[in-house]
Amino acid sequence: MSEEVARPQATKDQPQDVPTPSGQAMIEVDPTETAPRNGRSGGDSGGGNVVVNLLKSGAGRNVGLVIALVLLCIVGVATAGDRFASTANLLTILRLAAVIGVVSIGMTFVITGGGIDLSVGAMVALASVWATTLATQQLATDYHWIFMVSTALLVGAACGLVNGLLIAYGKIVPFIATLAMLAGARGLAEILADRKTQIISVNSFVDFFGGSLIGIPVLVWMFVLVAAAGWVLLNRTTFGRRTFAVGGNAEAARLAGIKVQRHTVALYVLCGLCCGIAAVMLMARTTTGSATHGQLYELDAIAAVVIGGTLLSGGRGTIVGTVFGVLIFTTLNNVFTLNNLSISAQSVAKGLIIVIAVLLQQRLAARATAP
């Protein structure tokens, strides 16, 4: 990534990026570039390089994820039969994937930008609790349930803003800053809820978000819309190109005119906003607000993002891969549950998959930079 951003010279066919009058350079970054480097051609090493190049490409990674998902479905049908293959179970998988999927979309932006957020689960819990307090629900009853939605979104965005400011301007390592937010947000949620589960009494809210559109739950449609918006933002806008640049080489991005600190804050605010949306979806699904919501969401989100092909070191990210990663882990959990396997076994499987995915990423990166 850093080689594309900080390339010292340009050929006639590849003009060098020149800062605009506003002081910002237009940088075109292709995170999935698979062109041979150092004068090496793809055919020099035989069929091995063809496979490696395919795995490094966005299309190749997505094909691999589809194959993995299909294999999981085959295992599910073979071990659970009609219980897995039923329409009701399919909708259950999609409904469960929707909430963590929205969180994972926000996590994709943060990791692509070179950061990490361990507080997503706590932000979901705090947003759900704040949006279901008696005062907020009374406003929703008197006027409209939009007050509950707005509260959840504002709380999530505010938590993301605090994370971003601490990391970008306070120079605190993302791991430490978000770990502190994890503890603080979860504790504040417990204080607000007095360690009790808050029941949602606004029927119009539950009816709207708990309903279906052409037979598909509204929660699934929300996930689809967030994923589509995330894909456009990451792949078709200047914001997305700057995210790739900052994640690949923050110093080179700064020299190119990108306001790295401001962009970092925006990434964490975006992640917090996604957590607010996920809180609304979780409130509709459970009809409650609780300080226990979102437990281990950070693990599930990071796992889905990594298995989807986003580099933990930053500089490369994919929304499509994240969606497939979410579906793979949700389907895996469903297969385990239908076969009466313990939650502990599910956690072990997730950990192994994360390690294998990271090792594969490192191997492919080493092959790409080998002389």
ZITA-V503708 format. One record per backbone hydrogen bond with DSSP energy under -0.5 kcal/mol. CO is the residue of the C=O (numbers start at 1). NH is the residue of the N-H. If there is no record, write none. Layout:
BEGIN
co=[CO	CO]
nh=[NH	NH]
END
This chain:
BEGIN
co=[1	2	4	18	20	24	25	26	27	29	30	37	41	43	45	46	46	47	48	49	50	51	52	53	57	58	59	60	61	62	63	64	65	66	67	68	69	70	71	72	73	74	75	76	76	77	80	81	81	82	86	87	88	89	90	91	92	93	94	95	96	97	98	99	100	101	102	103	104	105	106	107	108	109	110	111	112	119	120	121	122	123	124	125	126	127	128	129	130	133	134	135	136	137	138	139	139	144	145	145	146	147	148	149	150	151	152	153	154	155	156	157	158	159	160	161	162	163	164	165	165	166	173	173	174	175	176	177	178	179	180	181	182	183	184	185	186	187	188	189	190	190	193	196	197	198	199	201	202	202	203	204	205	206	208	211	213	216	217	217	218	219	220	221	222	223	224	225	226	227	228	229	230	231	232	233	237	238	239	240	241	242	243	244	245	249	250	251	252	253	254	256	258	259	260	261	262	263	264	265	266	267	268	269	270	271	272	273	274	275	276	277	278	279	280	281	282	283	287	289	290	292	294	296	297	298	299	300	301	302	303	304	305	306	311	316	318	319	320	321	322	323	324	325	326	327	328	329	330	331	332	333	334	335	336	337	342	343	344	345	346	347	348	349	350	351	352	353	354	355	356	357	358	359	360	361	362	363	364	365	366]
nh=[5	6	7	26	23	20	27	28	29	31	33	40	44	46	48	49	50	51	52	53	54	55	56	57	61	62	63	64	65	66	67	68	69	70	71	72	73	74	75	76	77	78	79	80	81	81	83	84	85	86	90	91	92	93	94	95	96	97	98	99	100	101	102	103	104	105	106	107	108	109	110	111	112	113	115	114	315	123	124	125	126	127	128	129	130	131	132	132	133	137	138	139	140	141	142	143	144	147	148	149	150	151	152	153	154	155	156	157	158	159	160	161	162	163	164	165	166	167	168	169	170	172	176	177	178	179	180	181	182	183	184	185	186	187	188	189	190	191	192	193	194	195	196	198	199	289	201	203	205	206	207	208	209	210	211	218	216	213	220	221	222	223	224	225	226	227	228	229	230	231	232	233	234	235	236	240	241	242	243	244	245	246	247	248	249	253	254	255	256	258	257	25	260	263	264	265	266	267	268	269	270	271	272	273	274	275	276	277	278	279	280	281	282	283	284	285	286	287	200	198	293	295	297	300	301	302	303	304	305	306	307	308	310	309	314	311	322	323	324	325	326	327	328	329	330	331	332	333	334	335	336	337	338	339	341	340	346	347	348	349	350	351	352	353	354	355	356	357	358	359	360	361	362	363	364	365	366	367	368	369	370]
END
